[in-house]
Amino acid sequence: MTLGILYHMPFWQTADGTLWEAEGSFARYVDSLAPYFDRVILSVPVFDTPPASGSRVTAKNVTLAPLPYFPGPRQFYPQLRSVQPRLRAWVDQCDVIHLRVPSPAAIFAFRLARARKKPIFLLVVGDYEALLPHLGYTGIKKALFAMYVAFEEWAVRFMTMRALTFANGRALREKHEAHGATVHETRTTTLSLADVASRSDTCTQPRIRILTVSRIDPRKGLRMLPSMIASLKSDGFDVAIDIVGPPIGLIGESERDAIAADAKRLGVSDRVTLPGPLALDRLMPMYRDFDLFVLPTRPGEGIPRVLMEAMAPGLPVVTTDVSGIASLITNGENGLLVPDASPEALTAALRSLITTPALRQRLIQGGYATARAHTLERQAASLMQTVASECGLPLRRPDAA
């Protein structure tokens, strides 16, 4: 049986046939589903010029049905006429179709698959409607993006009402259930059991190293991080932060430059580092070099997978109580939730972690338990059990792959 997976995360293929993804989280997700099928075909954009590094797909039964490269909807829609035949050929090769949404090509693939009576299942991983107010667009850009969001909202609602649907976290599940869809809640993850560490404490060295992993754009709330570092420094704490991740488009580059400018203005430019993106294969070992993790994200996503990535190597987590995050993190047990993404709230939470070893240690142990409960293996098994049952598919057992 052949599974087709569509998403907008770009890939590339090397001369030896190996498939690579720049970020790595989607590559791991593909690897987790591959053992349940004889073949997996990815309908994804392919880089014109591949990045210098990335994370490879390890499963041997995964191939590409390449789409032209598009970093976003603005580049996708002018190519739609040439994309349609490729989607049609891809659908025809597959026995079951899996769409991660929202994604520009998803509604077009969905209609093709429905016309051919192919089983379809969706995974909702984001909420453009919720993030729209937090983007810095103005004028015609704001109006055009609002139009695109309205179309995507219609498309996702149309699909969730007509196909087996999973959603990343409680907030996305409840949103689509409110529209009348039947939705299975899940939590996307990148972890295997081998990623879970055993250290019992952090913050044991003179300098406290704080980590943020996030795409850089206005919805992530990263602009407040230099102020947070400046406040902790003025309180007498020797702290530094690395903000790892790629800027998303021109607005992300502007956000990155503004973060660097704020750090310089506040006198903490030597304590705020923006190293850019790192592939997951390089990033996962790096988590263990840090003491605390902070993510001041705003509404617009399900459950950021980086929260579990930080828990696995024993980093106490501070993040905001938005979207589906509260369905993963219980305040004071496996992380600290702040009610709003403000420098003051983040500073207070981090100060309490730095000064209270018992709290740190409790969150570390709670984080380990959460990470172990949400591995790729468990997530894939749960997804596939539901897909097999509701779609009537005779899927392979992983131990027989």
Phi, psi and omega in degrees: 000139184250127176260132171253129179241129177242134175199172183260009178284121185284149180236174165210164182234132179272172186299332180275005178091357181290138178261138183228146173234140187296315185277308175114335184293320180289325176300317178295322178298315178301315179301326182289331180270336187304322182296344182274356186227157175288326183209145174235130178242121181268124171259096187218154173293150180241132182303138168290316176235108184296150174293170182286335182212165179184195178241134186266155170279124183270335180296138184273351184257022182252129177230171182252142162242085195292142169254156175298150184295134172213117178284347181190181183297329181298327179271337184287309191296325175297341180261005188301322182299321179278338180285323186306311179297326179293319177297320181297315179295322179295312179302319182296334180278345191255150175268330179217143187246132178239122181244126170266125187230156002285149179199138189303321185275352192298314185295327180288319175294321181300313181296321177296317181293320178297319181297331180262009176057039177275139172299140183228138167226145185248151167233113179273119186243356182205172184219091181297327181299319181289328183276341185310314181294344186261000177272153185269018180291148175224165173059224185294326178297317179297317181295318180293318180292324177299322177295317179297317179299318179299320178294315180296322178299316177298315184297314181295319178296317178302316183288316183294335178282350188233005183213158173302127189231134169246150179226142182278093176099164185295319185298316179291323177299311183295323179300312185280333172294326179296336177273359177103002180277155171264121190230135175262125181280137174220179177224112181292143186213163175238008193266145163246167180301330181294342180279346185278123184271194182221004182295148186260346182204163175228190178059035182260355178256161182304316178268131178267118182261120182253143182236138167233132174239119186191145165297143185265106172203167189300332184289348183272351176071021188286343181299337183277352185293320175300321177296321177298315179295319179298321179293316179295322177297317180293337175280357177097010180266135177272096187234154173211155182227140169253129178249099188262127176154163182272144168288138183261103178069190181296324181292328176289321177296321176296320178295316178300315180294324179292322177298314179297320179294319178296320179298319179293316181298325183272359178077026181234023183297335177281354181246358181238114183243134178240085186281356183088193183281152173228135175297150186301324180298330176272328185288317186304313177295333183290331179309325186289350179274357187248168184254323185219155179234136179225137178220101183271048188290158177253176181300158174131002179221176177276259175240114180302126184292340180294339179295315177288327175300323179286324179296320186301318178272010174088035176262122171298136188251135170239127179207178185266151181272074180228166176049227183264013188297324181292345175278353174253318187252127171259119187303126178087354180251309178232014178171173175246129177257130173255143187288335179215151182276083177235151177303324182294315181293318179294318180298316181297318180294316180292323178300318180295325178290318182296323187264356185233088181303322182297322178294314178304312185295323178295317180293323178299312181294320176296323177294320177300314181298319179295316181298316180296329182280350186229052177277162176303320182299315179293317180298314181297318180298318179293315179301311186290328176298317179292317179299314180299318183290312188278334180259355179065042184256133177276081185280156177287155170272138182304323182287352177258359184282000000 
